Amino acid sequence: MPLTMLAAFLKTKYQHSLEEGWGALELGNLPKAEEHFQEVLSNEDDPKITALEVADAHNGLGALSVGHKDFFDATRWYHEGKYILDRHYGSTWPKVLDWAKFDDRPAMRTLVGLGNLAYERGDLKTAMRHYEELLASDKHDGLGIKRYLDAAKEGKKFEEA
């Protein structure tokens, strides 16, 4: 069995729903994305679900809230996702994060989401802190965060970044 087929086979139903949700979000199908993220959260008590999957569903709903321009809810979702990750990682988050590793994506999405929300509110100090934390662990800058950090340092508006 080729490795890619094995990896696809080993995905949980929650990972599949998350991927479907992020895909729908990228395509602009917000109702479908919300359906997938809510489906994951409706199973939070399942012993087979991981903290990373729950945190990523929170990130997805945070991203959806941003899409709806509901920054209050977005902030709540991202902070809840970070809380879940803080409990999962304990006092030490991973020192290295890589977008190519699916288990790293929830942490990366949380940090960029919190950074973008702070940036949107004009709280550049907090935005830069989140961006710097992400860049310190992602030397390859897989999400292109350096441009946001540079723009925040220059005091540019979020739309100009």
Secondary structure, 3 states (H helix, E strand, C coil): CCHHHHHHHHCCHHHHHHHHHHHHHHHCCHHHHHHHHHHHHCCCCCCCCCHHHHHHHHHHHHHHHHHCCCHHHHHHHHHHHHHHHHHHHCCCCCCCCCCCCHHHHHHHHHHHHHHHHHHHHCCHHHHHHHHHHHHHHCCCCCCCHHHHHHHHHCCCCHHHC
